[in-house]
Structure formats: C-alpha cells, structure tokens
Amino acid sequence: MFQGLQNILRRAAPEEKASRAGAVIALHQAGRPVWTPRDYAALAREGFLKNAVVFRCVRLIAEAAGSVPLLIYKDGQELDEHPLLKLLARPNPRQSGAAFLETLIGHLLVAGNAYAEAALVDGMPRELHALRPDRMKVVPGSDGWPEAYDYSVGAETVRFRQDVNTVSPILHVLFFHPLDDHYGLSPLEAAAQALDVHNAASSWNKALLDNAARPSGALVYSGPDGANLSDEQFERLKDELESQFSGPRNAGRPLLLDGGLDWKTMALSPKDMDFIQAKHGAAREIALAFGVPPMLLGIPGDSTYSNYQEANRALWRQTVLPLLARVLGDVAHWLAPAFGTETLRLEPDLDRIEALSSEREALWRRVEGANFLTDQEKRSAVGYGSPA
C-alpha cells in the first residue's frame, strides 16, 4: 500500500524542465574549474603579436564592429533613449562604448571566447568590463551549465557565481566548438597550420636577408697532399666569416682568401623559392578563417571580387554584421532582465554604415519607383515605422 502511494505521489509531482544530458556532461566536473584546452598565450603571441595578417584581420573586424551606432527596440518598437543604450555608450570610466565592443570582439576572435563583467548595484548593472579570456575558468554545475566563473590574476582568484542576482555577473560569448562543452573555437586554431607556414616563411625570409639575400656558399680548402685545416684554423676562419662577411651590413663586401681557399657560390633554385607562394597561400587561408576578403589585406593573386568596394561590402555583410548581431543579441539577453523586460533587442544602425550606403540608395530608388505601395508601406520597406 505504501509503495502504491509513493507511485501516485511521484506521478502527481510536476515535472522539472532540465536537460537529461546535462547531468552526464557535468558528472565529473561539477564544482571544479574546467581549464581552457589550449594555450591562449601562444595563440595571441604567435598570431596577433607576430603575424601581420592576423593582426590586421582582428583589428579590421573589431574596429569596424565597435564603430557601428546601436539601436534598441522594446516589443518591436524603436526607442530613442534607454538606460541600456547609455550604459553601452559609456560602459566604464576608462572606456568608450566603441573601445569596449572592440576589446570584447577582439578577445572573441583571438581566443574563441570573450567575457564581460557587470558591476551590479542593487541588481542593476552600473559598469561593464571586458575580462581577459586566459584568466577565466568555467565552473560547471550539476546540470552541465556554468554555475560560476573563476577569474585568476597571479595568486588571487575571484569566483563569480551565476545564480545570486537577476542578472548574472559574467557574460560568456563563444564561438561554436564541436568537441568542447564549455569553450569556443578560435579562428586561429582552425588556421594554425597556415599560421605556422606564414610565420616560418617570414623567418626564412629574414634569415635570407641577414645572409646578404642569398644562401651563402661554401669555402673549399685545397691544401697540399689533401691536408685539412687544423681545428684552430677552422674556428678562426668561421669567426671571421660570421663577424666580417655575414649580415646586411656586410652585404657585397669582398672576401680575401689565403692560399688553398676557394669560394663556391650556391644559388636558390626556382623550386626553393616556392616559399614566397606558400606564404601568400597561407595568408589567404588565415584571411579565410577570419572571413576577411584577401583583397582588403593586399594579398596578391586574389581576384574573387571585382573591386575594393565590393570586397569591403562583403566584409561587412558576411563577417562584421553577423558577428556584431551575435554579440549584441547575447548582451541584450544578458542585461534585459535588469530592466524588467525580456523583449529588449539591440541592433546595428545600418543607415549609418558608410560601406553599405550604395545598397541603401539602391533600395530607396526601388521603393520610390514602386507606385503600387502606399507611403506607410514604403516607410516600412526601408526600415522606418509609421509617421508619428
């Protein structure tokens, strides 16, 4: 009888909505930080700090996204003013809104992850700060979702719990990763081989210039009766060659040879010079991973777009705007509950993007020539609501 009562109560209890797979994901991770599965410092050092193509791709996308004016909508209606717009325009005393978005998107492009902290006062966000991805660790909960984030600087660690306020103190924006539950995939990881090839080609070119822009040559000693140089003579000759005849400062300097020494010059074959083409190919692959048309980076051999303006428009349409929409969507979803609504939406103001002005003008001309539309329908077609 008691067992039957238990079964009835179990059937009557309301079901709780939760992922059945979440508990499995967090089975061996709940409450413990999950370390980033790669070396972010190496990605930043070998990519952004040492590679001009990566540096330009990240700056081009991040600066473009940060420069776009923002619009805010509530229940589908555009608002002229809102506290969230003011917060994003001045997120903290040390950064403008453009600098904040540029930092956030820059972290996302280099690491595949970006983190923002909301400084809350009585549950309301007063400041926003972008945090370095290499210092942040995800702490999964029993349901597989992050229950906290650990931010470490030196020996100090701060834990941000995600369930203490209406608004979570940490926003985690990440790219899709097919093999990781908690961290995103950086474009630099996808382009790692191309990045290594490009950096190696640059190092080869630098070493070639340091050796008077040629692969040097060989000193052949023809001593009497096949005699060889002594160890002391060999070391002295090597030191003289390195100090007086190597490097760009000594390029073209005549070489004085003693008796029995002959200089044999070695030249690079066309096949050996293929590293230049390999470098250009690697640069195109890096640009492809970031979604930047190679034409905008000055990479030769790319004729995908007929002109620079078309390539610039493709950058905005295919890379900058989708990425910005993703970040703004996450920010609105994160902060909207603090303002007592779930329907806030942030969007870029496309009318004020110079690169898209030709598209806008073409749309206006088509709508103006559509005599079958009313004025109100024309306003809606170009993105404006009904007149007040």
Sine and cosine of phi, psi and omega as CSV:
sin_phi,cos_phi,sin_psi,cos_psi,sin_omega,cos_omega
0.00,0.00,-0.70,0.71,0.01,-1.00
-0.89,0.46,-0.63,0.78,0.03,-1.00
-0.90,0.43,-0.62,0.78,0.04,-1.00
-0.90,0.43,-0.62,0.78,0.04,-1.00
-0.90,0.43,-0.63,0.78,0.03,-1.00
-0.89,0.46,-0.65,0.76,0.00,-1.00
-0.90,0.43,-0.65,0.76,0.03,-1.00
-0.89,0.45,-0.71,0.70,0.00,-1.00
-0.90,0.43,-0.60,0.80,-0.01,-1.00
-0.91,0.41,-0.63,0.77,0.03,-1.00
-0.94,0.33,-0.52,0.86,-0.05,-1.00
-0.98,0.18,-0.35,0.94,-0.05,-1.00
-0.92,0.39,0.68,-0.73,0.01,-1.00
-0.91,0.42,0.61,-0.80,0.02,-1.00
-0.98,0.20,0.64,-0.77,0.04,-1.00
-0.99,-0.13,0.77,-0.64,-0.02,-1.00
-0.97,0.23,0.88,-0.48,0.03,-1.00
-0.30,-0.95,0.46,-0.89,0.03,-1.00
-0.96,0.28,0.77,-0.64,0.04,-1.00
-0.95,0.30,-0.43,0.91,0.01,-1.00
-0.99,0.15,-0.35,0.94,-0.05,-1.00
-0.87,0.50,-0.67,0.74,-0.02,-1.00
-0.90,0.43,-0.54,0.84,0.03,-1.00
-0.94,0.35,-0.66,0.75,0.01,-1.00
-0.87,0.49,-0.66,0.75,-0.09,-1.00
-1.00,-0.04,0.13,0.99,-0.13,-0.99
-0.83,0.56,-0.67,0.75,-0.05,-1.00
-0.94,-0.34,0.28,0.96,-0.09,-1.00
-0.77,-0.64,-0.17,0.98,-0.13,-0.99
-0.85,0.53,0.80,-0.61,0.08,-1.00
0.99,0.14,-0.06,1.00,-0.02,-1.00
-0.89,-0.45,0.62,-0.79,0.03,-1.00
-0.90,0.45,0.64,-0.77,0.11,-0.99
-0.98,-0.20,0.91,-0.42,-0.11,-0.99
-0.96,0.27,0.54,-0.84,0.05,-1.00
-0.86,0.51,0.75,-0.66,-0.16,-0.99
-0.98,0.18,0.21,0.98,0.03,-1.00
-0.48,-0.88,0.15,-0.99,-0.06,-1.00
-1.00,-0.02,0.99,-0.16,0.00,-1.00
-0.88,0.48,-0.62,0.78,0.00,-1.00
-0.87,0.49,-0.63,0.78,0.02,-1.00
-0.92,0.39,-0.65,0.76,0.05,-1.00
-0.87,0.49,-0.70,0.71,-0.01,-1.00
-0.93,0.37,-0.64,0.77,-0.06,-1.00
-0.95,0.31,-0.78,0.63,-0.04,-1.00
-0.97,0.26,-0.43,0.90,-0.02,-1.00
-1.00,-0.10,-0.98,0.18,-0.14,-0.99
-0.90,0.43,-0.63,0.77,-0.11,-0.99
-0.99,0.13,-0.42,0.91,-0.11,-0.99
-0.88,-0.47,-0.19,0.98,-0.09,-1.00
-0.89,-0.45,0.87,-0.49,-0.07,-1.00
-0.92,0.40,-0.54,0.84,-0.01,-1.00
-0.92,0.38,-0.72,0.69,0.04,-1.00
-0.89,0.46,-0.71,0.70,0.00,-1.00
-0.83,0.56,-0.72,0.70,-0.04,-1.00
-0.94,0.33,-0.63,0.78,0.02,-1.00
-0.87,0.49,-0.74,0.67,-0.03,-1.00
-0.90,0.43,-0.72,0.69,-0.01,-1.00
-0.90,0.44,-0.65,0.76,-0.04,-1.00
-0.88,0.47,-0.73,0.69,-0.04,-1.00
-0.95,0.30,-0.74,0.67,-0.08,-1.00
-0.91,0.42,-0.68,0.73,0.00,-1.00
-0.93,0.37,-0.62,0.78,0.03,-1.00
-0.90,0.44,-0.71,0.71,0.00,-1.00
-0.91,0.42,-0.63,0.77,-0.02,-1.00
-0.94,0.33,-0.34,0.94,-0.07,-1.00
-1.00,0.07,-0.13,0.99,-0.11,-0.99
-0.99,0.17,0.80,-0.60,0.12,-0.99
-0.90,0.44,0.52,-0.86,-0.10,-1.00
-0.94,-0.34,0.51,-0.86,0.12,-0.99
-0.87,-0.49,0.48,-0.88,0.03,-1.00
-0.80,-0.60,0.64,-0.76,-0.03,-1.00
-0.81,-0.59,0.60,-0.80,0.10,-1.00
-0.75,-0.66,0.84,-0.54,-0.06,-1.00
0.82,0.57,0.58,0.82,0.04,-1.00
0.99,0.12,-0.07,1.00,-0.01,-1.00
-0.97,-0.25,0.73,-0.68,0.02,-1.00
-0.95,0.31,0.67,-0.74,0.03,-1.00
-0.94,-0.33,0.68,-0.74,0.04,-1.00
-0.96,0.29,-0.57,0.82,-0.01,-1.00
-0.67,-0.74,0.50,-0.87,0.06,-1.00
-0.25,-0.97,0.57,-0.82,0.02,-1.00
-0.85,0.53,-0.53,0.85,0.01,-1.00
-0.92,0.38,-0.62,0.79,0.07,-1.00
-0.89,0.45,-0.66,0.75,0.03,-1.00
-0.90,0.44,-0.64,0.77,0.01,-1.00
-0.90,0.43,-0.67,0.74,0.00,-1.00
-0.95,0.31,-0.45,0.89,0.05,-1.00
-0.96,0.29,-0.50,0.86,0.01,-1.00
-0.66,-0.75,0.97,0.25,-0.14,-0.99
-0.93,0.36,-0.49,0.87,0.03,-1.00
-0.37,-0.93,0.25,-0.97,-0.10,-1.00
-0.89,0.46,-0.30,0.95,-0.11,-0.99
-0.96,-0.27,-0.09,1.00,-0.06,-1.00
-0.69,-0.72,0.55,-0.84,0.20,-0.98
-1.00,0.09,0.15,-0.99,0.03,-1.00
-0.88,0.47,-0.64,0.77,0.01,-1.00
-0.90,0.44,-0.67,0.74,0.00,-1.00
-0.92,0.40,-0.61,0.79,0.02,-1.00
-0.90,0.44,-0.75,0.66,0.01,-1.00
-0.91,0.42,-0.62,0.79,0.03,-1.00
-0.88,0.47,-0.68,0.73,0.03,-1.00
-0.90,0.43,-0.71,0.71,-0.03,-1.00
-0.88,0.47,-0.72,0.69,-0.02,-1.00
-0.96,0.30,-0.54,0.84,0.09,-1.00
-0.88,0.48,-0.70,0.71,0.08,-1.00
-0.87,0.50,-0.66,0.75,-0.03,-1.00
-0.90,0.44,-0.65,0.76,-0.03,-1.00
-0.95,0.32,-0.60,0.80,-0.04,-1.00
-0.99,0.15,-0.68,0.73,-0.11,-0.99
-0.98,-0.19,-0.32,0.95,-0.15,-0.99
0.99,0.14,-0.06,1.00,0.00,-1.00
-0.66,-0.75,0.59,-0.81,0.09,-1.00
-0.64,-0.77,0.62,-0.79,-0.06,-1.00
-0.78,-0.62,0.68,-0.74,0.09,-1.00
-0.79,-0.61,0.67,-0.74,0.04,-1.00
-0.96,-0.27,0.71,-0.70,0.10,-1.00
-0.97,-0.22,0.87,-0.48,0.10,-1.00
-0.99,0.15,0.94,-0.35,-0.14,-0.99
-0.98,-0.17,0.67,-0.74,0.12,-0.99
-0.79,-0.61,0.92,-0.40,-0.07,-1.00
0.83,0.56,0.63,0.77,0.05,-1.00
0.99,0.16,-0.01,1.00,0.00,-1.00
-0.96,-0.29,0.72,-0.70,0.04,-1.00
-0.95,0.31,0.82,-0.58,0.01,-1.00
-0.96,-0.29,-0.48,0.88,0.02,-1.00
-0.60,-0.80,0.45,-0.89,0.08,-1.00
-0.82,-0.57,0.69,-0.72,-0.02,-1.00
-0.72,-0.69,0.73,-0.68,0.10,-1.00
-0.99,0.11,0.75,-0.66,-0.05,-1.00
-0.94,-0.35,0.54,-0.84,-0.03,-1.00
-0.93,0.36,0.75,-0.66,-0.04,-1.00
-0.91,0.41,-0.52,0.85,-0.06,-1.00
-0.94,0.33,-0.24,0.97,0.00,-1.00
-0.99,-0.14,-0.07,1.00,-0.10,-1.00
-0.97,-0.25,0.67,-0.74,0.06,-1.00
-0.79,-0.62,0.69,-0.72,0.03,-1.00
-0.99,0.15,0.69,-0.72,0.09,-1.00
-0.91,-0.42,0.98,-0.21,-0.05,-1.00
-0.95,0.31,0.53,-0.85,0.10,-0.99
-1.00,-0.06,-0.08,-1.00,-0.04,-1.00
-0.93,0.36,-0.31,0.95,0.01,-1.00
-1.00,-0.08,0.07,1.00,0.02,-1.00
1.00,-0.05,-0.29,0.96,0.03,-1.00
-1.00,0.00,0.44,-0.90,0.00,-1.00
-0.89,0.46,0.80,-0.61,0.09,-1.00
-0.99,-0.16,-0.25,0.97,0.02,-1.00
-0.29,-0.96,0.23,-0.97,0.09,-1.00
-0.76,-0.65,0.72,-0.70,0.06,-1.00
-0.97,-0.23,0.83,-0.56,0.02,-1.00
-0.92,-0.40,0.88,-0.47,-0.11,-0.99
-0.90,-0.44,0.74,-0.68,0.13,-0.99
-0.76,-0.64,0.94,-0.34,-0.09,-1.00
0.91,0.41,-0.80,-0.60,0.00,-1.00
-1.00,-0.05,-0.04,1.00,-0.05,-1.00
-0.99,-0.12,0.69,-0.73,0.02,-1.00
-0.75,-0.67,0.75,-0.66,0.05,-1.00
-0.92,-0.38,0.76,-0.65,0.04,-1.00
-0.98,-0.22,0.81,-0.59,0.05,-1.00
-0.97,-0.26,0.96,-0.28,0.06,-1.00
-0.98,0.22,0.59,-0.81,-0.11,-0.99
-0.99,-0.11,-0.03,1.00,-0.12,-0.99
-0.86,-0.51,0.40,0.92,-0.09,-1.00
-0.98,-0.19,-0.25,0.97,-0.03,-1.00
-0.66,-0.75,0.21,-0.98,0.11,-0.99
-0.87,0.49,-0.64,0.77,0.04,-1.00
-0.97,-0.24,0.79,-0.61,0.05,-1.00
-0.92,0.40,0.63,-0.77,-0.04,-1.00
-0.94,0.34,-0.33,0.94,-0.07,-1.00
-0.83,-0.56,0.74,-0.67,0.17,-0.98
-0.97,-0.25,0.78,-0.62,0.03,-1.00
-0.90,-0.43,0.93,-0.36,0.08,-1.00
-0.97,-0.23,0.77,-0.64,-0.05,-1.00
-0.59,-0.81,0.48,-0.88,0.13,-0.99
-0.98,0.17,0.37,-0.93,0.03,-1.00
-0.90,0.44,0.72,-0.70,0.07,-1.00
-0.76,-0.65,0.88,-0.48,-0.08,-1.00
-0.95,0.30,-0.26,0.97,-0.10,-1.00
-0.84,-0.54,0.24,0.97,-0.02,-1.00
-0.68,-0.74,0.72,-0.69,-0.03,-1.00
-1.00,0.09,-0.34,0.94,-0.19,-0.98
-0.83,-0.56,-0.31,0.95,-0.06,-1.00
-0.80,-0.60,0.45,-0.89,-0.03,-1.00
-1.00,-0.01,0.22,-0.98,0.00,-1.00
-0.99,-0.14,0.83,-0.55,0.02,-1.00
-0.98,0.20,0.61,-0.79,0.13,-0.99
-0.84,0.54,-0.48,0.88,0.02,-1.00
-0.91,0.41,-0.52,0.85,0.06,-1.00
-0.92,0.38,-0.67,0.74,0.02,-1.00
-0.91,0.42,-0.51,0.86,-0.03,-1.00
-0.98,-0.21,0.34,0.94,-0.12,-0.99
-0.87,0.49,-0.69,0.73,-0.01,-1.00
-0.92,0.40,-0.68,0.73,0.04,-1.00
-0.90,0.44,-0.60,0.80,0.03,-1.00
-0.90,0.44,-0.69,0.72,0.02,-1.00
-0.90,0.45,-0.66,0.75,0.01,-1.00
-0.89,0.45,-0.70,0.72,-0.03,-1.00
-0.91,0.42,-0.69,0.73,0.02,-1.00
-0.92,0.39,-0.63,0.78,0.02,-1.00
-0.91,0.42,-0.63,0.78,0.03,-1.00
-0.90,0.43,-0.63,0.78,0.04,-1.00
-0.91,0.42,-0.65,0.76,0.03,-1.00
-0.91,0.42,-0.64,0.77,0.05,-1.00
-0.88,0.47,-0.71,0.71,-0.01,-1.00
-0.89,0.45,-0.66,0.75,0.03,-1.00
-0.90,0.44,-0.69,0.72,0.01,-1.00
-0.90,0.44,-0.59,0.81,0.03,-1.00
-0.90,0.44,-0.67,0.74,0.04,-1.00
-0.91,0.41,-0.60,0.80,0.03,-1.00
-0.91,0.42,-0.35,0.94,0.02,-1.00
-0.95,-0.31,0.66,0.75,0.09,-1.00
0.89,0.46,0.53,0.85,0.08,-1.00
0.85,0.53,0.56,0.83,0.11,-0.99
-0.44,-0.90,0.34,-0.94,-0.03,-1.00
-0.98,0.18,0.50,0.87,0.05,-1.00
0.89,0.46,-0.58,-0.81,-0.04,-1.00
-0.21,-0.98,-0.37,-0.93,-0.05,-1.00
-0.72,-0.70,0.70,-0.72,0.14,-0.99
-1.00,-0.03,0.85,-0.53,-0.02,-1.00
-0.95,-0.31,0.82,-0.57,0.00,-1.00
-0.98,-0.21,0.83,-0.55,0.02,-1.00
-0.89,-0.45,0.99,0.17,-0.02,-1.00
-0.98,0.19,0.21,-0.98,0.02,-1.00
-0.91,0.42,0.70,-0.71,0.04,-1.00
0.83,0.56,0.58,0.82,0.07,-1.00
0.94,0.35,0.36,0.93,-0.03,-1.00
-0.94,0.35,0.47,-0.88,0.02,-1.00
-0.96,-0.29,0.28,-0.96,0.08,-1.00
-0.94,0.35,0.56,-0.83,0.10,-0.99
-0.96,0.29,0.27,-0.96,0.01,-1.00
-0.86,0.51,-0.64,0.77,-0.01,-1.00
-0.92,0.40,-0.67,0.74,0.03,-1.00
-0.91,0.41,-0.64,0.77,-0.01,-1.00
-0.89,0.46,-0.72,0.70,0.00,-1.00
-0.91,0.40,-0.64,0.77,0.01,-1.00
-0.91,0.42,-0.65,0.76,0.01,-1.00
-0.91,0.41,-0.67,0.75,0.01,-1.00
-0.90,0.44,-0.67,0.74,0.01,-1.00
-0.90,0.44,-0.63,0.78,0.00,-1.00
-0.92,0.39,-0.65,0.76,0.02,-1.00
-0.90,0.45,-0.67,0.74,-0.03,-1.00
-0.94,0.35,-0.61,0.79,-0.10,-1.00
-1.00,0.07,-0.50,0.87,-0.14,-0.99
-0.92,-0.39,-0.25,0.97,-0.11,-0.99
-0.76,-0.65,0.08,1.00,0.02,-1.00
-0.94,-0.33,0.42,-0.91,0.06,-1.00
1.00,-0.02,0.30,-0.95,-0.06,-1.00
-0.91,0.42,-0.46,0.89,-0.02,-1.00
-0.93,0.38,-0.46,0.89,-0.04,-1.00
-0.97,-0.25,0.23,0.97,-0.03,-1.00
-0.87,0.49,0.75,-0.66,0.04,-1.00
0.99,0.14,0.00,1.00,-0.02,-1.00
-0.94,0.35,0.73,-0.68,-0.03,-1.00
-0.93,0.38,0.58,-0.82,-0.04,-1.00
-0.97,-0.25,0.85,-0.53,0.03,-1.00
-1.00,-0.08,0.82,-0.57,-0.09,-1.00
-0.90,-0.43,0.64,-0.77,0.11,-0.99
-0.98,0.19,0.10,-1.00,0.01,-1.00
-0.88,0.47,0.67,-0.74,0.04,-1.00
1.00,-0.02,-0.14,0.99,0.00,-1.00
-0.98,-0.21,0.69,-0.73,0.01,-1.00
-0.69,-0.72,0.70,-0.71,-0.02,-1.00
-0.99,-0.11,0.83,-0.55,0.04,-1.00
-0.94,-0.35,0.93,-0.38,-0.03,-1.00
-0.98,0.20,0.65,-0.76,0.08,-1.00
-0.91,-0.41,0.68,-0.73,-0.03,-1.00
-0.91,-0.41,0.41,-0.91,0.08,-1.00
-0.99,0.17,0.75,-0.67,0.08,-1.00
-0.98,0.18,0.34,-0.94,0.06,-1.00
-0.82,0.57,-0.56,0.83,0.02,-1.00
-0.91,0.42,-0.63,0.78,0.02,-1.00
-0.92,0.38,-0.42,0.91,-0.02,-1.00
-0.99,0.13,0.03,1.00,-0.01,-1.00
-0.90,0.43,-0.19,0.98,-0.01,-1.00
-0.90,0.44,-0.41,0.91,0.04,-1.00
-0.92,0.39,-0.73,0.69,0.05,-1.00
-0.92,0.40,-0.58,0.81,0.05,-1.00
-0.90,0.44,-0.59,0.81,0.02,-1.00
-0.91,0.40,-0.69,0.73,0.03,-1.00
-0.91,0.42,-0.64,0.77,0.04,-1.00
-0.90,0.44,-0.65,0.76,0.04,-1.00
-0.91,0.42,-0.63,0.78,0.03,-1.00
-0.89,0.46,-0.62,0.78,0.03,-1.00
-0.92,0.40,-0.60,0.80,0.04,-1.00
-0.92,0.40,-0.64,0.76,0.05,-1.00
-0.89,0.46,-0.72,0.69,0.03,-1.00
-0.88,0.47,-0.60,0.80,0.03,-1.00
-0.89,0.45,-0.66,0.75,0.00,-1.00
-0.89,0.46,-0.56,0.83,-0.01,-1.00
-1.00,0.02,-0.22,0.97,-0.02,-1.00
0.99,0.17,0.48,0.88,0.01,-1.00
-0.96,-0.29,0.82,-0.58,0.06,-1.00
-0.85,0.52,0.80,-0.59,-0.03,-1.00
-0.83,0.56,-0.48,0.88,0.02,-1.00
-0.84,0.54,-0.57,0.82,-0.01,-1.00
-0.95,0.31,-0.27,0.96,-0.02,-1.00
-0.98,-0.20,0.04,1.00,0.00,-1.00
0.95,0.30,0.42,0.91,0.00,-1.00
-0.99,0.12,0.84,-0.54,-0.05,-1.00
-0.95,0.31,0.39,-0.92,0.09,-1.00
1.00,0.03,0.12,0.99,0.01,-1.00
-0.93,-0.38,0.84,-0.55,0.00,-1.00
-0.74,-0.67,0.59,0.81,-0.01,-1.00
-0.90,0.44,-0.62,0.79,-0.04,-1.00
-0.94,-0.34,0.58,-0.82,-0.10,-0.99
-0.95,0.30,-0.45,0.89,0.00,-1.00
-0.44,-0.90,0.16,-0.99,-0.06,-1.00
-0.90,0.43,-0.62,0.79,-0.02,-1.00
-0.89,0.45,-0.66,0.75,0.03,-1.00
-0.91,0.41,-0.64,0.77,0.03,-1.00
-0.91,0.41,-0.64,0.77,0.02,-1.00
-0.91,0.42,-0.63,0.77,0.03,-1.00
-0.91,0.41,-0.61,0.79,0.04,-1.00
-0.91,0.42,-0.60,0.80,0.05,-1.00
-0.86,0.50,-0.71,0.71,-0.01,-1.00
-0.93,0.37,-0.72,0.69,-0.10,-0.99
-0.95,0.30,-0.62,0.79,-0.13,-0.99
-0.99,-0.11,-0.32,0.95,-0.10,-1.00
-0.81,-0.59,-0.86,0.51,-0.15,-0.99
-0.91,0.40,-0.79,0.61,-0.08,-1.00
-0.91,0.40,-0.69,0.72,0.07,-1.00
-0.88,0.48,-0.64,0.77,0.02,-1.00
-0.92,0.39,-0.69,0.73,0.01,-1.00
-0.90,0.43,-0.65,0.76,0.04,-1.00
-0.89,0.46,-0.62,0.78,0.04,-1.00
-0.90,0.45,-0.73,0.68,-0.03,-1.00
-0.92,0.39,-0.70,0.71,0.00,-1.00
-0.90,0.43,-0.59,0.80,0.05,-1.00
-0.89,0.45,-0.66,0.75,0.04,-1.00
-0.92,0.39,-0.64,0.77,0.00,-1.00
-0.91,0.42,-0.69,0.72,0.01,-1.00
-0.90,0.43,-0.68,0.73,0.02,-1.00
-0.89,0.45,-0.56,0.83,-0.03,-1.00
-0.95,0.31,-0.72,0.69,-0.17,-0.99
-0.99,-0.15,-0.26,0.97,-0.06,-1.00
-0.83,0.55,-0.65,0.76,-0.01,-1.00
-0.86,0.50,-0.44,0.90,0.02,-1.00
-0.92,0.39,-0.40,0.92,-0.02,-1.00
-0.98,-0.21,0.28,0.96,0.13,-0.99
0.96,0.28,0.41,0.91,0.01,-1.00
-0.49,-0.87,0.43,-0.90,0.06,-1.00
-0.94,-0.34,0.07,1.00,-0.16,-0.99
-0.95,-0.31,0.24,0.97,0.06,-1.00
-0.95,0.30,0.64,-0.76,0.00,-1.00
-0.67,-0.74,0.77,-0.64,0.05,-1.00
-0.97,-0.24,0.71,-0.71,0.01,-1.00
-0.63,-0.77,0.48,-0.88,0.10,-1.00
-0.95,0.30,0.55,-0.83,0.04,-1.00
-1.00,0.08,0.99,-0.10,-0.10,-1.00
-0.92,0.39,-0.44,0.90,-0.02,-1.00
-0.91,0.41,-0.35,0.94,-0.08,-1.00
-0.96,-0.29,0.28,0.96,0.08,-1.00
-0.99,-0.14,0.92,-0.38,-0.11,-0.99
-0.88,0.47,-0.59,0.81,-0.05,-1.00
-0.91,0.42,-0.36,0.93,-0.03,-1.00
-0.97,-0.24,0.17,0.98,-0.07,-1.00
-0.89,0.45,-0.58,0.81,-0.01,-1.00
-0.91,0.40,-0.61,0.79,0.05,-1.00
-0.90,0.43,-0.65,0.76,-0.02,-1.00
-0.91,0.42,-0.69,0.72,0.01,-1.00
-0.89,0.46,-0.65,0.76,0.02,-1.00
-0.90,0.43,-0.62,0.78,0.04,-1.00
-0.90,0.43,-0.70,0.72,0.01,-1.00
-0.88,0.48,-0.65,0.76,0.00,-1.00
-0.91,0.42,-0.66,0.76,0.01,-1.00
-0.92,0.40,-0.66,0.75,-0.02,-1.00
-0.94,0.35,-0.62,0.78,0.00,-1.00
-0.90,0.44,-0.55,0.84,0.00,-1.00
-0.99,0.10,-0.06,1.00,0.00,-1.00
-1.00,0.07,1.00,0.03,-0.08,-1.00
-0.94,0.34,-0.27,0.96,-0.01,-1.00
-0.99,0.15,-0.07,1.00,0.01,-1.00
-0.99,-0.14,0.58,-0.81,0.13,-0.99
-0.98,0.19,0.21,-0.98,0.01,-1.00
-0.87,0.49,-0.63,0.78,0.00,-1.00
-0.92,0.40,-0.64,0.77,0.03,-1.00
-0.92,0.39,-0.57,0.82,0.05,-1.00
-0.92,0.40,-0.65,0.76,0.04,-1.00
-0.89,0.46,-0.66,0.75,0.01,-1.00
-0.92,0.39,-0.59,0.81,-0.03,-1.00
-0.92,0.40,-0.50,0.87,0.00,-1.00
-0.99,-0.16,0.15,0.99,0.12,-0.99
0.99,-0.10,0.21,0.98,0.03,-1.00
-0.95,-0.32,0.54,-0.84,0.04,-1.00
-0.99,0.16,-0.13,-0.99,0.01,-1.00
-0.93,0.36,0.54,-0.84,0.02,-1.00
-0.90,0.44,0.56,-0.83,-0.02,-1.00
-0.93,0.37,0.00,0.00,0.00,0.00
